[in-house]
């Protein structure tokens, strides 16, 4: 009988934990957007003087503007998706 008592006492915390988990109700956590979604879009730097800039500088400016536009569009789509709850 003395061997059975320590075993029963050692199982008691496990039983209490299992019953506590069974009685708890699930908590629904609504996902929040990342901080980057809430920041405004940033325009890349423009050529200082378009009249004196080389063709390569102007082409590079256009590429940077297109990349910034696409990144902003993607970010805004992510924010819109979060607002709609998808």
Number of C-alpha atoms within 10 A of each C-alpha: 5 6 7 8 9 11 10 10 10 10 10 12 11 11 10 11 10 11 11 10 10 9 8 8 7 7 6 6 6 7 8 8 13 10 7 10 17 11 10 10 15 11 12 14 9 14 15 9 9 11 8 9 11 12 10 9 15 16 11 14 16 15 12 16 17 13 14 16 16 12 14 17 13 13 18 17 13 16 17 13 12 14 11 8 9 7
